[in-house]
Amino acid sequence: MKILTSSGPLCVRGGVLISGGGTAGHLLPGLAVAEELVNRGCKRNEIAFVGSARGVEVSMVPAAGFRLRALSGRGLNGRRISLPNLWNLLAILWGVLRGIFVVGRCRPGIVLSLGGYAALPASVGAILFRVPLVLAEQNSAASGVNRLLTKYAKAAAVPHSGTGLRNEVVTGNPVRESVIEADRLGRSSRSELQWPSEDPVVVVFGGSLGSRRINEAIWQASSHSDLPLIYHVVGERDWHMLPVDLPNKIKAVPYDKELPKAMAAADLIVCRPGGSTVAEISLLGVPAILVPLPQAPNDHQRLNGEWLMNADLATIVEDKEFDGVRLVHEMTAMLKKFRVTGDPDIERRKRSIGPRDATQRVADLVVNHCSTVLPAD
């Protein structure tokens, strides 16, 4: 157990402890809420994170200027009995004991759980030490951890009603300030990105690690003669597999820390429908081709995608059916359906269905349920 920032206590007694991470989808809403609390007058050292030593929070939380306690453990691989799962379970239990110790020593005014296995340790500590607990659920189907914690929570911030969590409050998903800024810039970012101002551009990505299925579909489609410009965020995991003979119409990068800027300037997005990604797409109003991860717990990615599809902002393709031929077919159909006929940013914003104040709504829940006085607006 270690603090991955400067020396000193993890957090100020009575401050805010944000529990969770593992993936960017879980972590980014927590970072957005933390920044909102700072904007309201909380000091950065009054807000701290407890997450996984294997997760993206190890780099992202300190980079944002917040303290992090990184604990051992990783998620279980399904429900089958196996030696790796037994080892993972023991690591989770050890992490929970550490999380209980952290909360007991810190005694925060509130714990905000972001869901996922990385949220469990400090959330259990909150229950044992009677610290107010608020859940933040990013997906249309609640995570197993949040379902486990729901009867102990004061409130559950959810993207839509019907997640099955108790005391749910429909807030929408918090999004990064960079998404709000990207929405404001819109198409004007194309000159900075060195994209053509009028021609269609498709942005493709597969989450924080990338998606092998999506990457291979792009590479299979690369020989097609009628491709639009494709901005492909491959992910560092598969970057070494990048073909050397890609056409100029495919601009590949391993990672893009300013991806929302590219998303807002695009005509179409191809991606996995994770909770945070769906929230960003819904706010930006950019149409999407969504490829749900078949192993996603409770099939939550499909449910996330269906919400966008029912709003006529997306189409869903089964993972096993997604290849280069299907990709070209779906891109052609979607670009035709959403062909720009007027001001592209005005058309895009008319399609927006995501709340712009979701971060503020979740921060309100944190402030309202905290056992100490936090700065309000």
Secondary structure as UniProt FT lines:
FT   STRAND          2..3
FT   TURN            13..14
FT   STRAND          16..19
FT   HELIX           24..39
FT   TURN            40..41
FT   HELIX           44..46
FT   STRAND          47..52
FT   TURN            53..54
FT   HELIX           57..63
FT   TURN            64..65
FT   STRAND          67..71
FT   TURN            78..79
FT   HELIX           83..106
FT   STRAND          110..113
FT   HELIX           117..119
FT   HELIX           120..128
FT   TURN            129..130
FT   STRAND          133..136
FT   HELIX           144..149
FT   HELIX           150..152
FT   STRAND          155..158
FT   TURN            166..167
FT   STRAND          168..170
FT   HELIX           177..185
FT   HELIX           186..189
FT   HELIX           190..193
FT   STRAND          201..205
FT   HELIX           212..221
FT   TURN            222..223
FT   TURN            225..226
FT   STRAND          229..233
FT   TURN            236..238
FT   HELIX           239..241
FT   TURN            244..245
FT   TURN            248..249
FT   STRAND          250..253
FT   TURN            257..258
FT   HELIX           259..265
FT   STRAND          268..271
FT   HELIX           275..284
FT   STRAND          288..290
FT   TURN            294..295
FT   HELIX           297..299
FT   HELIX           300..310
FT   TURN            311..312
FT   STRAND          314..316
FT   HELIX           319..321
FT   HELIX           324..337
FT   HELIX           344..350
FT   TURN            356..357
FT   HELIX           358..369
//
